[in-house]
Amino acid sequence: MELKEGEKHDDPQVKSNSINDTIHKVKVLTPYSFTIGDTRKFGPYKNNGIARQLKTKVELKFKSFEQAVLGSLDDMPLDGNLAVADFEKMQHSQISHICYSALDKFRIDHKRTPKPWDLADAKLFVNSAIKLAQDNKMEDDDLKHDSQTVKLFYLFAFQCQGTFSPLCAFMGGLVSQEIIKAIT
C-alpha cells in the first residue's frame, strides 16, 4: 500500500512512501484475517503482503505483599473463595503467611532458622509471630497463649527446619530426569 499523493507518514523516521516499516495495532477478525486500523491515507491494497508480529512491552503493576496476602478477603480482585485453600481452616492461609514472615524476621535477627524442637527458639519465634499478627490486625482472641493460632505458631517453629523426604526424593528424580533429557 503506497501513500496517496500529498499524504505523509505520522512517524517522521519512516523514509519509504508505503506502509512498509510502519507499526500498527492489529485487531484479529478471524484466524486468517485482521485489520490494522486507519489506512485512509494509503492507496488500495495490491497483493502478496506479509505482516510480521511485533510484541511490545506491557507495563504490569502488582499489589505489594501486604496488600495482596495480608489484606482482607474483600480486597481480593477475584472471587474471595480462591483466597482460601481449605474451608475447614479459613484463617490458615493468613497464619501461614505470618509464620513465613516471622521466619524471615528470625533469620535476619539470629542469622539462622529456629532449631528443631527447641523451646527457647520457638518462644522467640512465637513472640515475633504474635507481634506480626497484631500488626496485621488479627483478632486478639486468636493470639492468647493457649489459642489454636499460637499452637500453630509453635508447631511451625518446631518443624520449620525439617525436610520432607518423599518430596525431596520426587524432586531429585524429576530434576535428574530433566538433566538427562537436556544432555541427550
C-alpha positions in Angstrom: 0.0 0.0 0.0 1.5 3.3 -1.1 0.8 6.7 0.4 -1.6 8.8 -1.5 -0.2 11.9 -3.1 0.2 14.8 -0.6 0.0 12.5 2.5 2.8 12.0 5.0 3.6 9.3 7.5 2.7 10.0 11.1 6.2 8.8 12.1 8.9 11.1 10.6 11.5 8.4 10.9 9.8 6.2 8.2 11.5 7.0 4.9 9.5 4.9 2.5 6.2 6.0 0.9 4.5 2.7 1.7 3.0 1.0 4.7 6.2 -1.0 5.0 8.3 -0.3 8.1 5.3 1.1 10.0 3.8 -0.3 13.2 0.0 -0.8 13.5 -2.1 -2.2 16.3 -3.8 -5.3 14.9 -7.4 -6.4 15.5 -7.9 -10.1 14.7 -11.1 -10.7 12.8 -10.8 -14.4 12.0 -7.9 -16.9 12.2 -6.9 -15.8 8.7 -7.7 -12.1 8.6 -7.1 -8.9 10.6 -7.3 -5.2 10.4 -4.6 -2.7 11.0 -6.5 0.4 11.9 -7.0 3.6 9.8 -5.4 3.2 6.3 -7.3 6.0 4.5 -4.1 7.9 3.6 -2.8 4.8 1.8 -3.9 3.6 -1.6 -5.6 0.3 -2.2 -4.0 -3.0 -1.2 -2.5 -4.7 -4.2 -1.2 -8.2 -3.3 1.2 -10.5 -1.5 1.7 -8.5 1.6 3.5 -10.0 4.6 2.7 -9.0 8.2 5.1 -9.7 11.0 4.2 -9.8 14.6 6.0 -7.4 16.9 5.5 -7.9 20.6 5.6 -4.6 22.5 6.3 -4.1 26.2 3.4 -4.1 28.5 3.8 -2.5 31.9 2.3 -4.6 34.7 1.5 -3.3 38.2 1.1 -5.6 41.2 0.0 -5.0 44.7 2.5 -5.2 47.5 2.8 -8.4 49.6 0.9 -6.8 52.5 -1.9 -5.7 50.2 -2.2 -9.0 48.3 -1.7 -11.5 51.1 -2.3 -10.0 54.4 -5.3 -7.8 53.4 -8.8 -8.8 53.9 -10.6 -11.2 51.6 -12.9 -8.4 50.4 -9.9 -6.7 48.8 -9.1 -9.7 46.6 -9.7 -8.8 42.9 -11.1 -12.2 42.1 -13.6 -14.5 43.9 -12.8 -14.4 47.7 -13.2 -18.2 47.8 -10.0 -18.5 45.8 -8.0 -17.0 48.7 -8.9 -19.9 50.9 -7.4 -23.3 50.2 -9.1 -25.3 53.0 -12.6 -24.2 54.1 -12.3 -26.1 57.4 -9.4 -23.8 58.3 -10.4 -20.4 57.0 -7.6 -18.4 58.6 -4.7 -20.8 58.0 -3.6 -19.0 54.8 -3.1 -15.8 56.8 -1.5 -17.7 59.6 1.0 -19.4 57.3 1.9 -16.1 55.7 2.5 -14.6 59.2 4.6 -17.7 60.0 6.8 -17.2 57.0 7.2 -13.5 57.7 8.2 -14.3 61.2 10.7 -16.9 59.9 12.2 -14.3 57.7 12.5 -11.9 60.7 14.0 -14.7 62.8 16.6 -15.4 60.1 17.6 -11.8 59.9 17.8 -11.3 63.6 19.6 -14.6 64.5 21.3 -15.5 61.2 19.8 -19.0 61.3 16.4 -20.7 61.5 14.9 -21.9 64.7 16.4 -25.2 65.9 14.1 -28.2 65.6 12.0 -28.8 68.7 13.9 -26.1 70.7 11.6 -24.4 73.1 13.7 -21.3 73.6 13.9 -20.6 69.8 10.2 -21.4 69.5 9.3 -18.8 72.1 11.4 -16.2 70.3 9.7 -17.1 67.0 6.2 -17.1 68.6 6.7 -13.7 70.1 7.7 -12.3 66.7 4.8 -14.0 65.0 2.3 -12.6 67.6 3.7 -9.1 67.0 3.3 -9.5 63.2 -0.2 -10.9 63.7 -1.2 -7.9 65.8 0.3 -5.6 63.2 -1.9 -7.3 60.6 -5.0 -6.7 62.7 -5.6 -10.3 63.6 -8.2 -10.8 66.4 -6.8 -10.7 69.9 -8.7 -13.9 70.9 -6.7 -15.8 68.3 -3.4 -14.6 69.9 -4.0 -15.8 73.5 -1.3 -18.1 74.9 -3.5 -21.3 74.7 -5.2 -20.5 71.4 -5.1 -22.7 68.3 -3.2 -20.0 66.4 -0.4 -19.8 68.9 -0.2 -23.6 68.9 0.3 -23.5 65.2 3.0 -20.8 65.6 4.8 -23.2 68.0 4.4 -26.2 65.6 5.8 -24.1 62.7 8.8 -23.0 64.8 9.5 -26.6 66.0 9.4 -28.0 62.4 10.5 -25.3 60.1 13.9 -26.7 59.7 12.7 -30.2 58.8 12.9 -32.0 55.5 10.1 -33.9 53.8 11.9 -36.9 52.4 9.3 -38.1 49.9 9.1 -34.7 48.4 12.9 -34.4 48.2 13.1 -37.8 46.5 10.5 -36.8 44.0 12.1 -33.5 43.2 15.5 -35.2 42.9 14.2 -37.7 40.4 12.4 -35.0 38.4 15.5 -32.8 38.2 17.7 -35.7 37.2 15.3 -36.8 34.5 15.2 -33.2 33.1 19.0 -33.2 33.1 19.2 -36.4 31.2 16.7 -35.1 28.7 18.8 -31.9 28.3 22.1 -33.7 27.6 20.7 -36.4 25.2 
